Amino acid sequence: MSLRISVLLVDDHAVVREGYRRLLEETVDLKVTAEASSGEEAYRLFSEQPVDVVVMDVNLPGMSGIETARRLLTRTPSAKVLVFSMHDDAMFASRALQAGARGYVTKSSAPEVLVEAVRSAAVGKIYISQDVAQQLAMQSLPGQGTPLTALSPREFEVFRLLAQGVAVTEIASRLSLSQKTIANYQSSIRQKLNVTNAAQIVRLAISCGLVESGAPIPEIEGMGGGGG
């Protein structure tokens, strides 16, 4: 390839970005041309100067990497996003692919896997790291999915934030939606997952590997539509 593949690196840890920048630029055909520490910053940078591939972490302050990818691809369908995450759960990978990402690679993968994934994404191919690919295949078998597969991409994002204890008002602000819309999503989530309070949401999120098992579980109370 005569021109180097330009990369936007999105991770909220500067030390992590520095490490992956060095890794990618050790190759002759890849170059990190921009970095972002949040989804909002990544969205803005890409709109100002599009790159060949966006390498996006899942866990970001504000919008998650998956929500950022969804917004990026809604605006620019030709954008190529590669999700790069510490999560090796197939649920995150399937959500990333549903959002339109061109691949999903775990941070525990060998360095050359990320390089190969970026090259694949640049030419429009889907790349899934091997540790997640097998889980994705298993998830498609009857009875192997999690309850969260019933949620739409937007419902999944709202559920993820609710499980982290984020108030409805803050979720509305982060997703640029009205509080009423978030409350409606909350009701739909409650119905689909058969949960009635915040504690049950956190427990379900923990059981699905969405939040750390040490996360505090709220006292049982109604999940009201307000953002207290």
C-alpha positions as CSV (number, residue, x, y, z in Angstrom):
1,M,0.0,0.0,0.0
2,S,1.6,3.2,-1.1
3,L,-0.1,5.5,1.4
4,R,-0.1,4.9,5.1
5,I,-3.4,4.0,6.8
6,S,-4.4,7.0,9.0
7,V,-5.8,6.1,12.4
8,L,-7.8,8.0,15.1
9,L,-7.0,6.4,18.4
10,V,-9.7,6.8,21.1
11,D,-9.0,5.8,24.7
12,D,-9.4,7.8,27.9
13,H,-6.0,6.9,29.2
14,A,-3.1,8.8,27.7
15,V,-0.5,6.1,28.7
16,V,-2.6,3.5,26.9
17,R,-2.9,5.7,23.8
18,E,0.9,6.2,23.8
19,G,1.5,2.5,23.9
20,Y,-0.8,1.7,21.1
21,R,0.5,4.6,19.0
22,R,4.0,3.2,19.2
23,L,2.7,-0.3,18.4
24,L,0.9,0.9,15.3
25,E,3.6,3.2,14.1
26,E,6.2,0.5,14.2
27,T,4.7,-0.7,11.0
28,V,5.4,0.9,7.7
29,D,1.8,1.3,6.6
30,L,0.0,2.6,9.7
31,K,0.1,6.1,11.2
32,V,-1.9,7.6,14.1
33,T,-2.9,11.0,12.9
34,A,-5.2,12.0,15.8
35,E,-6.1,10.9,19.4
36,A,-9.2,11.5,21.5
37,S,-9.9,10.8,25.2
38,S,-13.7,10.7,24.8
39,G,-16.4,9.7,22.4
40,E,-17.5,13.3,22.0
41,E,-14.0,14.4,21.1
42,A,-13.6,11.5,18.7
43,Y,-16.8,12.5,17.0
44,R,-15.7,16.1,16.6
45,L,-12.2,15.2,15.4
46,F,-13.5,12.7,12.8
47,S,-15.9,15.4,11.5
48,E,-13.1,17.8,11.1
49,Q,-10.6,15.4,9.6
50,P,-11.8,11.9,8.7
51,V,-9.3,9.1,8.9
52,D,-9.1,5.6,7.4
53,V,-9.8,3.7,10.6
54,V,-11.0,4.7,14.1
55,V,-9.7,2.5,16.9
56,M,-12.2,2.9,19.7
57,D,-12.2,1.7,23.3
58,V,-15.6,0.7,24.7
59,N,-15.3,2.3,28.2
60,L,-15.1,6.0,27.7
61,P,-16.3,8.9,29.9
62,G,-19.7,10.2,28.6
63,M,-20.7,8.3,25.5
64,S,-19.5,4.7,25.3
65,G,-17.4,3.6,22.4
66,I,-20.3,1.6,20.9
67,E,-22.6,4.6,21.1
68,T,-19.9,6.8,19.5
69,A,-19.5,4.3,16.7
70,R,-23.2,4.2,16.1
71,R,-23.4,8.0,15.8
72,L,-20.3,8.2,13.7
73,L,-21.6,5.6,11.3
74,T,-25.1,7.1,11.2
75,R,-23.5,10.4,10.0
76,T,-20.8,8.8,7.9
77,P,-21.8,5.3,6.8
78,S,-18.4,4.8,5.0
79,A,-16.5,5.3,8.3
80,K,-14.5,2.3,9.5
81,V,-14.5,1.7,13.2
82,L,-12.6,-1.0,15.0
83,V,-13.6,-1.5,18.6
84,F,-10.7,-2.3,20.9
85,S,-11.7,-3.3,24.5
86,M,-10.7,-5.0,27.7
87,H,-14.1,-6.9,27.6
88,D,-13.8,-10.4,26.1
89,D,-17.5,-11.0,26.4
90,A,-19.3,-11.7,23.1
91,M,-22.2,-9.4,24.1
92,F,-19.9,-6.4,23.6
93,A,-18.7,-7.6,20.3
94,S,-22.1,-8.3,19.0
95,R,-23.3,-4.8,20.1
96,A,-20.3,-3.3,18.4
97,L,-21.0,-5.1,15.1
98,Q,-24.7,-4.1,15.4
99,A,-23.6,-0.5,15.6
100,G,-21.7,-1.0,12.4
101,A,-18.1,-1.5,13.6
102,R,-15.8,-3.4,11.2
103,G,-14.3,-5.5,14.0
104,Y,-13.7,-6.2,17.6
105,V,-10.4,-6.9,19.2
106,T,-9.7,-7.5,22.9
107,K,-6.8,-5.8,24.6
108,S,-5.4,-9.1,25.7
109,S,-4.8,-10.0,22.1
110,A,-1.2,-10.2,20.8
111,P,0.1,-6.9,19.4
112,E,0.1,-8.2,15.8
113,V,-3.6,-8.9,16.1
114,L,-4.4,-5.2,16.4
115,V,-2.2,-4.4,13.5
116,E,-3.9,-7.0,11.3
117,A,-7.3,-5.9,12.4
118,V,-6.6,-2.2,11.5
119,R,-5.4,-3.3,8.0
120,S,-8.5,-5.5,7.6
121,A,-10.9,-2.7,8.7
122,A,-9.2,-0.2,6.3
123,V,-10.2,-2.4,3.3
124,G,-13.7,-2.9,4.6
125,K,-13.3,-6.5,6.0
126,I,-14.7,-7.6,9.3
127,Y,-12.1,-8.7,11.9
128,I,-12.9,-10.4,15.2
129,S,-10.1,-11.5,17.6
130,Q,-10.1,-15.3,18.1
131,D,-11.0,-15.2,21.8
132,V,-14.3,-13.5,21.0
133,A,-15.1,-15.1,17.7
134,Q,-15.7,-18.5,19.4
135,Q,-18.0,-16.9,22.0
136,L,-19.9,-15.2,19.2
137,A,-20.4,-18.5,17.5
138,M,-21.6,-20.1,20.8
139,Q,-24.0,-17.2,21.4
140,S,-25.9,-17.9,18.2
141,L,-26.8,-21.4,19.5
142,P,-30.3,-21.9,21.0
143,G,-30.3,-21.1,24.7
144,Q,-26.8,-19.6,24.8
145,G,-27.7,-15.9,24.6
146,T,-28.1,-13.5,27.5
147,P,-31.4,-11.7,28.4
148,L,-29.7,-8.5,27.1
149,T,-29.9,-9.7,23.5
150,A,-33.6,-8.6,23.6
151,L,-32.6,-5.0,23.9
152,S,-32.2,-2.6,21.0
153,P,-28.8,-0.9,20.6
154,R,-30.2,2.3,22.2
155,E,-31.9,0.4,25.0
156,F,-28.6,-1.5,25.6
157,E,-26.8,1.9,26.0
158,V,-29.4,3.2,28.4
159,F,-29.3,-0.1,30.4
160,R,-25.5,0.1,30.6
161,L,-25.7,3.6,32.1
162,L,-28.5,2.8,34.5
163,A,-26.5,-0.2,35.7
164,Q,-23.6,2.3,36.4
165,G,-26.0,4.3,38.6
166,V,-26.2,7.3,36.2
167,A,-29.3,9.4,36.7
168,V,-32.0,9.7,34.0
169,T,-31.3,13.4,33.6
170,E,-27.6,12.7,33.1
171,I,-28.3,9.9,30.6
172,A,-30.6,12.2,28.6
173,S,-27.8,14.8,28.5
174,R,-25.1,12.2,27.4
175,L,-27.3,10.8,24.7
176,S,-28.7,14.1,23.6
177,L,-32.3,12.9,24.2
178,S,-35.2,14.2,26.3
179,Q,-35.7,12.9,29.8
180,K,-39.1,11.6,28.7
181,T,-37.5,9.6,25.9
182,I,-35.0,8.1,28.4
183,A,-37.9,7.3,30.8
184,N,-39.7,5.5,28.0
185,Y,-36.6,3.5,27.2
186,Q,-36.3,2.7,30.9
187,S,-39.9,1.4,30.9
188,S,-39.2,-0.7,27.8
189,I,-36.0,-2.2,29.4
190,R,-37.9,-3.0,32.6
191,Q,-40.6,-4.8,30.7
192,K,-38.2,-6.7,28.3
193,L,-35.9,-7.8,31.2
194,N,-38.6,-8.4,33.8
195,V,-36.9,-6.1,36.3
196,T,-38.7,-3.6,38.6
197,N,-36.0,-1.7,40.4
198,A,-32.4,-0.4,40.2
199,A,-31.0,-3.2,42.3
200,Q,-32.2,-5.8,39.9
201,I,-30.7,-3.9,37.0
202,V,-27.3,-3.8,38.7
203,R,-27.5,-7.5,39.6
204,L,-28.4,-8.5,36.0
205,A,-25.6,-6.3,34.6
206,I,-23.1,-8.0,36.9
207,S,-24.3,-11.5,36.0
208,C,-23.9,-10.6,32.3
209,G,-20.4,-9.1,32.9
210,L,-21.5,-5.6,32.0
211,V,-20.2,-4.1,35.2
212,E,-17.7,-5.2,37.8
213,S,-18.9,-7.6,40.5
214,G,-17.8,-5.2,43.2
215,A,-20.3,-2.5,42.0
216,P,-22.6,-1.3,44.8
217,I,-26.1,-2.6,44.6
218,P,-28.7,0.1,45.4
219,E,-31.4,-0.5,48.0
220,I,-34.6,-1.9,46.4
221,E,-36.7,1.0,45.3
222,G,-38.7,2.1,42.3
223,M,-36.6,3.2,39.3
224,G,-38.8,6.4,38.8
225,G,-38.4,8.5,35.6
226,G,-36.7,11.4,37.4
227,G,-33.0,11.8,37.7
228,G,-32.5,12.2,41.4
